Amino acid sequence: MNRTLFLFLIVLVASVAQAASPPRYRVIKVQTTLNTGALPEDSTSANDYYVTIGRLNGLKTGTLLNVYRDKQIDDETGGETISARVFVGQLRAIQIQDKFCVSRVVNLAGSADPLRERDAVLVGDYVLPVFVMQGEQLFAKGSGTLLPGAIKHLEEAATFVRSNNPSRAIIEGHTDNDGSPTFNLKLSELRAAAVRDYLISQSKIDPRILYPVGCGESRPIAPNDTQQGQAMNRRFEIILER
């Protein structure tokens, strides 16, 4: 085999391996924390998970991690396959090492999520660091104007973004189901834009990395049939991508 062909094969193999590589931060192992005795009602929440993000990636103890799963949707009209990102739930980093962390389930996707498949985090799911703020900390009910007390929470969000130096920071606004879906979607869009504007004008975050998205009531993380659940669903998430 001549040298040129040999080098070509090396490049080809490396390219295939890179193309087939999974997302950067992945769930790679389950650490069962159950002791002997009766299983809790939701045994999946009693597991911890090893994730390939750690101290070298800027991760700190207590950081929330959004968990996602790729889902393939068949197009029955055109024969194509569409790839969709499914929100699974959230983990919290509890033990940090240089290249990985051990994390624990905080919550799982709400039952209203149309793409939800299973109430469990699975090996192979991938994660993105996220900063969560409750809506009441930033806005009055039904309003898109920031409250004076929102500054503290927005500065914490700005510190989170700066310390992780992401290529993109997606600002997602979420509501409960009080009101019409159309109103809630528009309100979440206005609020996400207001958060972005503050981070640009007051916190001097690069506007090129900030992407506001209104999700309305479409992505609950708790049932909307209790006040506690509704409060959890009225939130903002700043999701970092690298």
N, C-alpha and C positions, 0 to 999 in steps of 0.2 A: 504493500500500500504506500503510495507516494505521500509526501508531506502535505501537499495541498489538499488531497482528499481526506487525510487524517484530520487536518484542522477544520475542514468543512463539516465532518461528522461530529466533532466536539461541539462546534457552534450549534449544529442542528439539535443535538441531544439537550444542550443547555436551554435552547429556546423552547423546546417541547416541555421540559421540566418546569420552566418558568410559567409557561402558559397554563399548565395543569396544576400549578401550586394553589392551595386554598387561600382564603383571605388571611391577612396578616395576623390578626388577633383571633385565635380560635379556642373553643372548648375542646380540650384534648383528653380529659380523664375525669371520671366521677369518683369522688371520695365520699363513701357512704358514712354518715354520722349516726345511724340508728344503733341504739343499744338493744339488748335483749328485752323482750316485753311486747306489749301491744303496739302495733303500728299506729301512728297518728292518722287522722282522716285523709290528709293530703301528704302522702309519704314522699312525693317528689320534692317537696319543699324542705325535707329534712336532709337532703344531700348537699354537699359542697362540690365545687368544680375547679379543676385546674385550667387556667386560661393563659395563653401565650402573650401576656402583656405584664410588664413588671417595672421595677425601679428604673431600669435603663430607658424605659419609654416615658418616664415622668409620672408614673402611677403612684398614688399615695393611698394609704390605708383609709377606707371609708368611701373611696370614689365609686360612683355608680357606673355600671356597665349595661348598656342596652344590648339585648340578645336578639339576633336575627337569624332567619333560616331562608335559604333560597328555595323557591317553589316554582316548578315548571307548570305552566298553564297551556293546555292544548287549544289551539284555535280551530274549532270545528268547521269553520267556513273556508279557511284558506290553507289548512294543513300546516301552519307554522306553529312554533312553540315560543311562548312568551315567558321570560324570566321575571319573577316578582319577588320582592323582598318582604318576608313575613316577620312581623314583630312578635317575639316569643315572650319576652318579659324582661325583668331587670335583676342583675346580680350586684352585690356589694363586695368590694375587695376587702378581705379580712386579714390576710397574711401576704406580705409582699416580699418577693425575692428579686434578684436582678433581672431575670428573663421570664419569669412567670409569677402568677399569683394564685392563691386559693380564694375563691369567692363563694358567696352564699346567696340563695334566692331571696329577693325582696318581695317581688310580686310577679304574677304571670298575666298574660294577655287577657283582657276582658272577654266575656262570652259573646259580646256583640261584634268582635272583630271577624269580618267575613272570611278572612284567610286563615283563621286559627285552625290548626290541625290536632294539636295535642297539648295537654296541660303539663308540660315538662320541658326542661332544658335538656338537650341531647348532645352527645359528643359529635363534633363536626359543625355545630352552630358557631356563628362568629359574633364578635362583640365590638362595640364602639363606646369610648368613654362619653359620659353624659353628665350635664349639670342640670338639676331639676329645681325649679322655683314654683311655688304655689301661686295661683292667679291672684288670690286675695292680698298677697304681699306686694303686688305691682299695680293693680287696678281696682277701682270700685265696681260694684256689680253693674253689668251692662255698659260699661264705659271703656273707651279706648285711650283715655288720657292717663298718663302715669301719676301715681300718688306720690306725694313728697317723701314718704317713707320707703319708696321703692329704690332710692339711690343706694342704700346699703347692700341690698340683694343684687343689684345690677353691677356694683363694683366687685362683689364676690364672683359674679359670673365673668366679668372682664379679667380678673386675676386667673380664673380657671382657663380661659382661652389663651391668655399670654403664656402661661406656664407650660402649656402643651404644644404651642407653636404649630397649629394644624394647617393643612392646606385648605380646608373648608370647615366652617362652623355653621351648621344648619340650625336655625331658630324655629322650633315647632311650637305653635300655639294650640292648646287643646281646651275644650269646654266639657261641661256635663250635658245632659239632654234636656235641661230646662230651657224652653223656647223652641222655635222652629229650627230644623237643620240648616236652612238657608241663612237665617239670622246668625246662628252660632258659627257657621263657616266664615261669614263676612267679619264678624267680631274677632274671631281668632286671627284672621289675616291682618286686620288693623292693628291688633295688639302686637303680633309678631313684628310688624313693620316698625312700631313704636319702640320696641326693645332694640331692634337693629339701629334705628336712628340714634338712640341714646349711646349705644356702644361706640358708634362712629364719632358723634359730636363731643361727647363728654369723656369717654374712656380712650379715645384715639385708637380704636381697633381698625385695622386695615379694612376698608369697605369691600375690597375685592374678595375677601374670604367669607363674608357674612351673607347667608341666604335665608330670608324669612319665609316660612311656610305656614299657612293656616290649615289645620286639620279638623276644626270644628269638634263635633261630638263623635267622630268616626273611629277614634282609637282609645276607648276607655281602658283603664288598667284596674278598675274596680267596678262592681255593680252600681248602677245609678239609682237603685231603689232605697238607698239610705243616705242621710246627710253626709256621713263620713265618706262613703263611696263617691258621692258627687264632688266633695272637696278634693279628694285625691285626683279626680279626673280634670279638675280645673287647674291646669298646670302649664308650665313652659319647660321645654327641654332644649338645651343647647348640645347638639350632638357633633362630636369632632371626628373629622376624617383626615387621614394623613396621606 
